[in-house]
């Protein structure tokens, strides 16, 4: 009695050896220790005469393989994040790295929806352009920050904006080393969600650390060059914080040598022109109403809290402006205000808002001139113009938030993919509460189908054409996405250096009189007058790579199905043989 020869059990071994492949034979003769352990454990079970036991262990093997694969990928991503945290600690110190690590989890949670919906590479990471887009949305959502290194923009080609440039806010060599580490990771491998959250927390920490320069200048402007050891009185603390907030609200060069003198000048002469300065002072008084001794750390904490309240207060002011503009629309729901009506409150009631010049509105991308005789101001584009930003510094400004981002968050959370069919998008968007009175049948459906045809059947979420479609679906909420280069979007201060950013009385009066003679616009001739077929994707390279991966996945699925079919066939044969009373590896008797 004996078992079949080895060549019968493992015919591929004989085949490889017959070809004289030393390398292959060597590999077969010397299997890995993991393989030996696995085979020694599985051999008595997989080759069991009980078919149910055989199938159970086959399923266990497949499950273990899948779990092991995902575990390895996750460990590699975590290891990369750990290496980046070591770099952060080496560059910024242990205390700041601990603060960044504590903040990372929250950043990872907020970034999750956007990250999962962006095109990713083979290791599940995003590239520089997609990372810039995700971080811009994150900081605008959390703090209302328009960071100058993360301005929104789309690309027709391969320009790769790298958000790691934000890490070079200071001139320290350590910060440059940290920037190089993130830039290398972004360009070579991309960033996973864990790594992107580390970058976000690091940028936030470095932006907030810049406030230390302004706080030190505020102490000097208040005549306090060395804070007393017991701490400041509430009166001195309020004086320091008023100087700080004056510089924060009005915008001041925080690294200039004369910043202390500039803070005094702003507090005495200019900050009171800001209409909500009394509200800012009330925030400070409310935070220091208790008779305590305030050290530098307490003052810094109160100021951070006041900055957060300031953002929320300015957001409420933005919504007040939005409501006022919607009340002046050329027709209900159009999201556009005729220029003559836009200047009306300033001319008729002396209101300080709505006084930007036509040239400034045009370069800011807030003017719809598809009907030259009746120019109109687009409400969401106007709200996001630089003239409505405050708290400017050399790296950021606090601006009105983009309410359309809320729609994008919902779509990303529901789809978890970079693109979707037009039917699926119409189903989701039409289900929004804000879409209750919107008719999608007709022109909107046709335009979305054209966008899908442009991309071979699906609509990319993070492209100009879909953003343009969202603007026409929600003209009150979503800004019109201009083609790159058609709207320069200079800051108000930079624009003021060579042209007037604000219209004088005569210019506003001329537009008011000209508008009285213009013909009313017809709905069918004005809705899609600015529509353009130019596409610009947030990450064109990533989207290009996403399409082949989707096709490869189909091929991989067929291969996997074939492999599973062979496995099932072999298992079925094994079951039949075993049931018949003889195993395929049953001992034979030599006759």
Secondary structure, 3 states (H helix, E strand, C coil): CECCCHHHHCHHHHHHHHCCCHHHHHHHHCCCHHHHHHHHHHHHHHCCCCHHHHHHHHHHHHHHHHHHHHHHHHHHHHHHHHHHHHHHHHHHCHHHHHHHHHHHHHHHHHHHHHHHHCCCCCCCCECHHHHHHHHHHHHHHHCCECCHHHCCCCECCCCCCCHHHHHHCCCCHHHHHHHHHHHHHHHHCCECHHHHHHHHHHHHHHHHHCHHHHHHHHHHHCCCCCCCCCCECHHHHHHHHHHHHHHHHHCCCCCCCCHHHHHHHHHHHHHHHCCCHHHHHHHHHHHCCCCCCECHHHHHHHHHHHHHHHHHHHHHHHHHHHHHHHCCCCCCCCCEEEHHHHCHHHHHHCCCCCCECHHHHHHCCCEECCCHHHCEEEHHHHHCCHHHCECCCCCCCECCCCCHHHHHHHHHHHHCCCEECHHHHHHHHCCCHHHCCCCCCCHHHHHHHHHHHHCCCCEECCEHHHHHHHHHHCCCCCCCCCCCCCCCCCCHHHHHCCCCCECCHHHHHHHHHHHHCCCCCCHHHHCCCCCCCCCCECCHHHHHHHHHHHHHHHHHHHHHHHHHHHHHHHHHHHHHHHHCCCCCCCCECCC
